[in-house]
Amino acid sequence: MQFELTKPFLDELNLAVESKNEAAVLALIEHLRPVDIAEIINEQSLKEAIAFYQFLTEEQAADVLIELDEDVRERFLNSLSSKQIAKQFIDNMDSDDAADLLAKLPVEKKNEVISHIQDIEQASDIIDLLNYPEDTAGGLMAKELVKVDINWDIKTCINELRRQTQEVENVYTVYVVDDRNVLQGIISLKRLLLTPDNKKVRDIYNDKVIAVKADLNDEEVGQIMEKYDLVVVPVIDEIGRLLGRITIDDIVDVIKEEAEKDYQLASGISENVEYSDNMWLQTRARLPWLLVGLMGGIISSKIIGTYESQIQINPEMAFFIPLIAAMGGNVGVQSSALVVKGLANKSLGLNGIWHKILKEILIGLTNGLVCSGLILLYNVLFPDTGGINWAISITVSIALLSVIFFAGIFGTVIPLMLHKYKVDPALATGPFITTTNDIFGTFLYFYIGHLLYAVF
């Protein structure tokens, strides 16, 4: 059953913790998973969280710490000594989780924590992982894995697996390496158990293995695992030596973080911020694109000012300015969102770019004809008191058709250009494309009106 945190439950738990009633505390959290306990701690004060933590086992405490909100975890770790962090948490974590935790600490405290790690091999693994950039396969991988030598017999493999699995929580696959630790392939546990003891690994292993280089970008790792439906992927160095493995839970975190970042960019937030972040950080992340929108509004107002005399003669043109601007922005966001999605999952294909542009031209024409026809029909059926104004009706219809058409093209081309120059194309789905289309749509509307009113 899924756990749902309620205020009565939290109050009862805090009361049991405060009264140091261990039996009551353990009874309340007996069936909870680490992520559920983390949800509780996220709602507690620092003092309550520290007191509650004393009732957790060391293994529980380490698992819960990983699940905490980043700001809560930071405050919690700052309240502990380097020795406490090493003994209570790092010693009970996988190498990748430990490296992620230490990477968030100040350099001085990070070095102190490492100096208190008793397992030298674990400390070495963590230091090795810290040397990789966070957004690479090396920064994601864990060192804990199970491997066998290609020259071993099955009996030796089974004995070695018993020893190695003591250090590995989940065994997804068994990797096969040669004497130089170069990855040769994989072998399933079922195949190992069903093969006679005198057989060699080289006789039964599968050499068709998908691996990633340590310097590969984490997003590309996620795309590879999604494409080939992998739950784990080995990480190798430039000459093919096995370094570690990346599991699906780590990739899910990457996908989630990337989606959150793209959503924030699309919303005009230039940095990764949380609601709990301080006012200055949120202002710094949100203000730049507000200023872009402000500049766009100023330019649009200048365009309107240029055609002030035309508005004075035909004031009814002002009624449709919001319509033209809104439709241009909406169409541009729709088009750019589809292109950004295609770039992210690589569904555009080799010929997808030009195909997408051609398709957007046809879609823009279709949508433009439908919308412009409807607005023309509206102006004819519901004229002002002075009767049907054919000049304004035709002007609005043609302008709307043009704006929808060109906004679709902009929404397709701009993210492709940003992607070409290594800029996150998610920028094109937010204020950037909206502001651009507002300016262009306003200009196009008045320019077409200027030409048509000369005719009429």
C-alpha positions as CSV (number, residue, x, y, z in Angstrom):
1,M,0.0,0.0,0.0
2,Q,1.2,3.5,-0.8
3,F,2.2,5.6,2.2
4,E,0.4,9.0,2.5
5,L,1.8,11.3,5.1
6,T,-0.8,13.1,7.2
7,K,-0.5,15.7,10.0
8,P,-1.9,13.4,12.7
9,F,0.7,10.7,11.8
10,L,3.5,13.3,11.8
11,D,2.4,14.6,15.2
12,E,2.2,11.1,16.7
13,L,5.6,10.3,15.4
14,N,7.2,13.5,16.7
15,L,5.6,12.9,20.1
16,A,7.0,9.4,20.3
17,V,10.4,10.7,19.2
18,E,10.3,13.5,21.8
19,S,9.4,11.1,24.6
20,K,12.1,8.6,23.3
21,N,9.5,5.9,23.0
22,E,11.5,3.6,20.7
23,A,8.8,0.9,20.5
24,A,6.2,3.4,19.3
25,V,8.6,5.0,16.8
26,L,9.6,1.6,15.3
27,A,6.0,0.5,15.1
28,L,5.0,3.6,13.2
29,I,7.8,3.3,10.6
30,E,8.0,-0.5,10.5
31,H,6.5,-0.9,7.0
32,L,7.8,2.3,5.5
33,R,10.3,2.4,2.7
34,P,13.3,4.8,2.7
35,V,11.5,7.3,0.4
36,D,8.5,7.4,2.8
37,I,10.8,8.1,5.8
38,A,12.5,10.8,3.7
39,E,9.1,12.4,3.1
40,I,8.6,12.6,6.8
41,I,12.0,14.2,7.5
42,N,11.4,16.7,4.7
43,E,8.4,18.0,6.8
44,Q,10.3,18.0,10.2
45,S,12.4,20.7,11.7
46,L,16.1,20.1,11.8
47,K,16.0,19.4,15.5
48,E,13.1,16.9,15.0
49,A,14.9,15.2,12.1
50,I,18.1,14.7,14.1
51,A,16.2,13.2,17.0
52,F,14.2,10.9,14.7
53,Y,17.4,9.7,12.8
54,Q,18.7,8.2,16.1
55,F,16.0,5.5,15.8
56,L,17.1,4.3,12.3
57,T,19.5,1.6,11.6
58,E,22.7,2.6,9.8
59,E,21.6,1.0,6.6
60,Q,18.2,2.7,6.8
61,A,19.8,6.1,7.6
62,A,22.0,5.8,4.5
63,D,19.1,4.9,2.2
64,V,16.9,7.7,3.6
65,L,19.6,10.3,3.2
66,I,19.8,9.7,-0.5
67,E,16.0,10.3,-0.8
68,L,15.9,13.6,1.0
69,D,15.3,16.9,-0.7
70,E,18.6,18.5,-1.6
71,D,18.2,21.5,0.7
72,V,17.1,19.3,3.6
73,R,20.0,17.0,3.1
74,E,22.4,19.9,3.0
75,R,21.1,21.3,6.3
76,F,21.2,17.9,7.9
77,L,24.8,17.1,6.8
78,N,26.0,20.5,8.0
79,S,24.8,19.6,11.5
80,L,27.0,16.5,11.5
81,S,30.8,16.1,11.9
82,S,32.9,14.6,9.1
83,K,33.5,11.5,11.1
84,Q,29.7,11.0,11.7
85,I,29.0,11.4,7.9
86,A,31.7,8.8,7.1
87,K,30.8,6.3,9.7
88,Q,27.0,6.6,9.7
89,F,26.4,7.1,6.0
90,I,29.3,6.7,3.5
91,D,30.2,3.2,4.9
92,N,26.7,2.0,4.1
93,M,26.3,3.5,0.6
94,D,27.1,2.3,-2.9
95,S,30.0,4.2,-4.4
96,D,27.9,6.2,-6.8
97,D,25.6,7.5,-4.1
98,A,28.5,8.2,-1.8
99,A,30.2,10.2,-4.5
100,D,27.0,12.2,-5.3
101,L,26.7,13.0,-1.6
102,L,30.3,14.1,-1.2
103,A,30.2,16.2,-4.4
104,K,27.7,18.5,-2.7
105,L,29.9,19.2,0.3
106,P,32.5,22.0,0.6
107,V,35.9,20.9,-0.5
108,E,37.4,21.0,3.0
109,K,34.7,18.9,4.6
110,K,34.6,16.5,1.7
111,N,38.3,15.8,2.2
112,E,37.8,15.3,5.9
113,V,35.0,12.8,5.3
114,I,37.1,10.8,2.9
115,S,40.0,10.7,5.4
116,H,37.6,9.0,7.9
117,I,36.4,6.3,5.6
118,Q,37.9,3.0,7.0
119,D,37.5,0.9,3.8
120,I,40.5,2.0,1.7
121,E,39.1,0.4,-1.4
122,Q,35.8,2.2,-1.0
123,A,37.6,5.5,-0.5
124,S,39.6,4.9,-3.6
125,D,36.5,4.1,-5.7
126,I,34.8,7.3,-4.4
127,I,37.8,9.5,-5.2
128,D,37.9,8.0,-8.7
129,L,34.2,8.7,-9.3
130,L,34.6,12.3,-8.0
131,N,37.1,12.9,-10.8
132,Y,34.4,12.5,-13.5
133,P,32.1,15.4,-14.4
134,E,28.7,14.9,-12.8
135,D,26.8,14.9,-16.2
136,T,28.8,12.0,-17.7
137,A,28.6,8.2,-17.6
138,G,31.6,8.2,-15.3
139,G,29.8,10.5,-12.9
140,L,26.7,8.3,-12.8
141,M,28.3,4.9,-12.6
142,A,28.8,2.7,-9.5
143,K,31.9,0.6,-9.0
144,E,30.1,-2.3,-7.4
145,L,29.5,-5.1,-9.9
146,V,30.1,-8.8,-10.5
147,K,32.6,-9.9,-13.1
148,V,34.3,-13.2,-14.0
149,D,37.4,-14.0,-16.1
150,I,36.8,-15.4,-19.5
151,N,39.4,-18.2,-18.8
152,W,37.8,-19.4,-15.6
153,D,35.8,-22.6,-15.4
154,I,32.3,-22.5,-14.1
155,K,33.1,-23.9,-10.6
156,T,35.6,-21.1,-10.1
157,C,33.0,-18.6,-11.3
158,I,30.4,-19.8,-8.8
159,N,32.8,-19.5,-5.9
160,E,33.9,-16.1,-7.0
161,L,30.3,-14.9,-7.4
162,R,29.6,-15.9,-3.8
163,R,32.4,-13.7,-2.7
164,Q,31.7,-10.7,-4.9
165,T,27.9,-10.6,-4.3
166,Q,28.5,-9.8,-0.6
167,E,29.4,-6.3,-1.8
168,V,26.7,-5.9,-4.4
169,E,23.1,-5.2,-3.4
170,N,21.5,-6.1,-6.8
171,V,23.1,-8.4,-9.4
172,Y,21.6,-7.4,-12.7
173,T,24.2,-9.3,-14.8
174,V,27.6,-10.8,-14.7
175,Y,30.3,-9.2,-16.8
176,V,33.0,-11.2,-18.6
177,V,36.5,-9.7,-18.8
178,D,39.9,-10.9,-19.9
179,D,43.2,-10.8,-17.9
180,R,43.6,-7.1,-18.6
181,N,40.0,-6.3,-17.4
182,V,38.9,-5.5,-20.9
183,L,35.1,-6.2,-21.2
184,Q,34.4,-9.2,-23.4
185,G,30.7,-9.8,-22.8
186,I,28.1,-10.8,-20.3
187,I,26.7,-14.1,-18.9
188,S,23.4,-14.7,-17.2
189,L,23.2,-16.3,-13.7
190,K,20.8,-18.9,-15.1
191,R,23.3,-20.0,-17.7
192,L,26.0,-20.2,-15.1
193,L,23.9,-22.3,-12.8
194,L,22.9,-24.7,-15.5
195,T,26.3,-25.2,-17.1
196,P,28.5,-28.2,-15.9
197,D,31.4,-27.2,-13.6
198,N,34.1,-28.2,-16.0
199,K,33.0,-25.9,-18.8
200,K,34.8,-22.6,-19.4
201,V,33.3,-19.1,-19.4
202,R,34.5,-18.6,-22.9
203,D,32.3,-21.4,-24.1
204,I,29.0,-19.9,-22.9
205,Y,29.3,-16.2,-22.6
206,N,27.5,-13.7,-24.8
207,D,29.8,-11.3,-26.6
208,K,27.0,-9.0,-27.8
209,V,27.1,-6.4,-25.1
210,I,26.3,-2.7,-25.2
211,A,28.6,-0.5,-23.3
212,V,29.2,3.2,-22.9
213,K,32.4,5.3,-22.6
214,A,33.0,7.0,-19.2
215,D,33.0,10.5,-20.9
216,L,29.7,10.0,-22.6
217,N,27.0,12.6,-21.8
218,D,24.4,11.4,-19.3
219,E,21.5,12.3,-21.6
220,E,23.0,10.1,-24.4
221,V,23.4,7.2,-21.8
222,G,19.7,7.6,-21.1
223,Q,18.8,7.5,-24.8
224,I,20.9,4.3,-25.3
225,M,19.3,2.6,-22.3
226,E,15.8,3.6,-23.6
227,K,16.5,2.5,-27.2
228,Y,17.8,-1.0,-26.2
229,D,15.5,-1.4,-23.2
230,L,18.4,-1.9,-20.8
231,V,18.1,-1.9,-17.0
232,V,21.9,-1.7,-16.6
233,V,24.7,-0.8,-18.8
234,P,28.5,-1.3,-18.3
235,V,30.9,1.7,-18.4
236,I,34.3,1.3,-20.1
237,D,37.4,3.4,-20.7
238,E,39.0,4.3,-24.0
239,I,40.6,0.9,-24.4
240,G,37.6,-1.1,-23.3
241,R,38.5,-1.8,-19.6
242,L,35.5,-2.3,-17.4
243,L,35.1,0.6,-14.9
244,G,31.6,0.3,-13.5
245,R,27.9,0.1,-14.3
246,I,24.9,2.4,-14.5
247,T,21.5,1.2,-13.4
248,I,18.1,2.3,-14.5
249,D,17.3,4.1,-11.3
250,D,20.2,6.5,-11.9
251,I,19.0,7.2,-15.5
252,V,15.4,7.9,-14.3
253,D,16.9,10.6,-12.0
254,V,18.7,12.1,-15.0
255,I,15.6,12.0,-17.2
256,K,13.6,13.6,-14.4
257,E,16.2,16.4,-13.8
258,E,16.4,17.1,-17.5
259,A,12.6,17.3,-17.9
260,E,12.5,19.7,-14.9
261,K,15.3,21.8,-16.4
262,D,13.6,22.0,-19.8
263,Y,10.3,22.9,-18.2
264,Q,11.9,25.7,-16.3
265,L,13.6,27.0,-19.5
266,A,10.3,26.8,-21.3
267,S,8.8,28.9,-18.5
268,G,11.5,31.5,-18.7
269,I,13.5,30.4,-15.7
270,S,17.2,30.4,-16.6
271,E,18.5,28.4,-13.6
272,N,17.5,25.2,-11.8
273,V,15.6,26.5,-8.7
274,E,13.2,25.1,-6.2
275,Y,10.3,26.9,-4.5
276,S,12.2,26.6,-1.2
277,D,15.2,28.6,-2.6
278,N,15.8,32.1,-1.3
279,M,14.3,35.2,-2.9
280,W,17.6,36.3,-4.4
281,L,18.2,33.0,-6.2
282,Q,14.7,32.9,-7.6
283,T,14.8,36.5,-8.7
284,R,18.1,35.9,-10.5
285,A,16.7,32.9,-12.3
286,R,13.4,34.6,-13.3
287,L,14.4,38.2,-14.1
288,P,16.5,37.8,-17.2
289,W,13.6,36.5,-19.4
290,L,11.2,39.0,-17.9
291,L,13.6,41.6,-19.1
292,V,13.6,40.0,-22.6
293,G,9.8,40.1,-22.5
294,L,9.9,43.7,-21.4
295,M,12.2,44.6,-24.3
296,G,9.9,42.8,-26.7
297,G,6.9,44.7,-25.4
298,I,8.8,48.0,-25.9
299,I,9.6,47.1,-29.5
300,S,6.0,46.1,-30.1
301,S,4.8,49.4,-28.7
302,K,7.3,51.2,-31.0
303,I,5.8,49.4,-34.0
304,I,2.3,50.3,-32.9
305,G,3.5,53.9,-32.4
306,T,4.9,53.9,-36.0
307,Y,1.4,53.2,-37.3
308,E,-0.4,55.6,-34.9
309,S,-1.8,57.7,-37.7
310,Q,-3.3,54.6,-39.2
311,I,-4.9,53.7,-35.9
312,Q,-6.3,57.2,-35.6
313,I,-8.0,56.8,-39.0
314,N,-9.0,53.2,-38.4
315,P,-9.2,52.8,-34.6
316,E,-10.9,49.4,-35.0
317,M,-7.5,47.9,-35.9
318,A,-6.5,48.2,-32.2
319,F,-9.2,45.7,-31.2
320,F,-7.5,42.8,-32.9
321,I,-3.9,43.5,-31.7
322,P,-4.2,41.0,-28.7
323,L,-5.7,38.4,-31.0
324,I,-2.8,38.6,-33.5
325,A,-0.1,38.6,-30.8
326,A,-1.7,35.7,-28.8
327,M,-2.2,33.5,-31.9
328,G,1.4,34.0,-33.1
329,G,2.7,33.1,-29.7
330,N,0.5,30.0,-29.3
331,V,1.4,28.6,-32.7
332,G,5.1,29.3,-32.2
333,V,5.1,27.5,-28.8
334,Q,3.3,24.5,-30.3
335,S,5.7,24.1,-33.2
336,S,8.8,24.6,-31.1
337,A,7.6,22.1,-28.4
338,L,7.3,19.4,-31.0
339,V,10.7,20.1,-32.5
340,V,12.4,20.1,-29.0
341,K,10.7,16.8,-28.2
342,G,11.9,15.3,-31.5
343,L,15.5,16.6,-30.9
344,A,15.4,15.2,-27.3
345,N,14.3,11.7,-28.3
346,K,16.0,11.8,-31.7
347,S,12.8,10.9,-33.5
348,L,13.4,13.4,-36.3
349,G,15.7,11.0,-38.1
350,L,18.3,11.7,-40.7
351,N,15.8,13.5,-43.1
352,G,13.5,14.6,-40.3
353,I,14.6,18.3,-40.3
354,W,13.6,19.2,-43.8
355,H,10.6,16.9,-43.6
356,K,9.5,18.7,-40.4
357,I,9.9,22.1,-42.0
358,L,7.8,21.1,-45.0
359,K,5.1,19.5,-42.8
360,E,5.0,22.7,-40.7
361,I,4.5,24.8,-43.8
362,L,1.5,22.6,-44.7
363,I,0.1,22.6,-41.2
364,G,0.6,26.4,-40.9
365,L,-1.3,27.0,-44.1
366,T,-4.1,24.7,-43.0
367,N,-4.5,26.1,-39.5
368,G,-4.1,29.6,-40.9
369,L,-6.8,29.2,-43.5
370,V,-9.2,27.7,-40.9
371,C,-8.6,30.4,-38.3
372,S,-8.6,33.3,-40.8
373,G,-11.8,32.0,-42.3
374,L,-13.4,31.8,-38.9
375,I,-12.4,35.4,-38.0
376,L,-13.7,36.6,-41.4
377,L,-17.0,34.8,-40.8
378,Y,-17.2,36.4,-37.3
379,N,-16.6,39.9,-38.7
380,V,-19.2,39.4,-41.3
381,L,-21.9,37.9,-39.0
382,F,-21.3,40.3,-36.1
383,P,-20.4,43.6,-37.7
384,D,-20.2,46.9,-35.7
385,T,-23.1,49.3,-35.8
386,G,-21.7,50.9,-38.9
387,G,-22.1,47.7,-40.9
388,I,-19.5,45.3,-42.3
389,N,-16.1,46.9,-42.5
390,W,-14.6,44.8,-45.3
391,A,-11.2,46.6,-45.0
392,I,-10.6,45.6,-41.4
393,S,-12.2,42.1,-41.9
394,I,-9.9,41.2,-44.8
395,T,-6.9,42.8,-43.1
396,V,-7.4,40.8,-39.9
397,S,-8.0,37.5,-41.9
398,I,-4.9,37.9,-44.1
399,A,-2.7,39.0,-41.1
400,L,-3.9,36.1,-39.0
401,L,-3.1,33.6,-41.9
402,S,0.3,35.2,-42.3
403,V,1.1,35.3,-38.6
404,I,0.1,31.6,-38.1
405,F,2.1,30.5,-41.1
406,F,5.3,32.4,-40.2
407,A,5.0,31.6,-36.4
408,G,4.9,27.9,-37.2
409,I,8.1,28.3,-39.4
410,F,9.9,30.3,-36.7
411,G,8.8,27.7,-34.0
412,T,10.4,25.0,-36.1
413,V,13.6,26.7,-37.4
414,I,14.6,28.5,-34.2
415,P,15.1,25.4,-32.0
416,L,16.9,23.7,-34.8
417,M,19.3,26.6,-35.0
418,L,19.8,26.7,-31.3
419,H,20.5,22.9,-31.3
420,K,23.0,23.4,-34.1
421,Y,25.0,25.9,-32.1
422,K,24.9,23.8,-28.9
423,V,22.3,25.9,-27.2
424,D,19.5,24.1,-25.3
425,P,16.6,24.2,-27.8
426,A,14.1,24.2,-24.8
427,L,14.8,28.0,-24.7
428,A,12.7,28.2,-27.9
429,T,9.5,27.0,-26.2
430,G,9.3,29.8,-23.7
431,P,9.5,33.6,-23.7
432,F,12.1,33.6,-26.5
433,I,9.7,32.4,-29.2
434,T,6.7,34.1,-27.7
435,T,8.4,37.5,-27.7
436,T,9.8,37.0,-31.2
437,N,6.3,36.2,-32.5
438,D,4.7,39.1,-30.7
439,I,7.1,41.5,-32.4
440,F,6.8,40.0,-35.8
441,G,3.1,39.5,-35.6
442,T,2.4,43.1,-34.6
443,F,4.6,44.3,-37.4
444,L,3.0,42.0,-40.0
445,Y,-0.5,43.0,-38.9
446,F,0.0,46.7,-39.3
447,Y,2.1,46.4,-42.5
448,I,-0.6,44.3,-44.2
449,G,-3.2,46.8,-42.9
450,H,-1.2,49.6,-44.3
451,L,-1.1,47.9,-47.8
452,L,-4.7,46.9,-47.8
453,Y,-6.1,50.2,-46.5
454,A,-4.3,51.8,-49.4
455,V,-6.3,49.5,-51.7
456,F,-9.6,50.0,-50.0
